Amino acid sequence: GIAAAGPLLLSWMGMLFETAIRLAAPFMVTLFTVDLVLAVYARTSPQADVFSLSFILKLGVGMVLLILVIPKLGPDMAVLVDTARTYTRDMVGALAG
């Protein structure tokens, strides 16, 4: 019943959160580094329009990073889909009885 599904749901949500952080971490670190570089640039060159420059720079860096990361996600996505299928089957089995 529902009581048996609770621990499964918690482990499922934990795995989902961990996977989301692992997928987003390279982008978060890279864009934070871009922000730091832009902050230094803004302090050394106050007359520059860093705000509008940041849009273009972050978009370009994000797209390049996406192009570099996407090919490496294939095997991980296959494992992730299999794991999701297993978790879903276990959850339905726990809810069914």
Salt bridges, closest charged atoms under 4 A:
GLU18 OE2 - ARG22 NH1 3.93
ASP35 OD1 - LYS58 NZ 2.80
ASP82 OD1 - ARG85 NH1 3.13
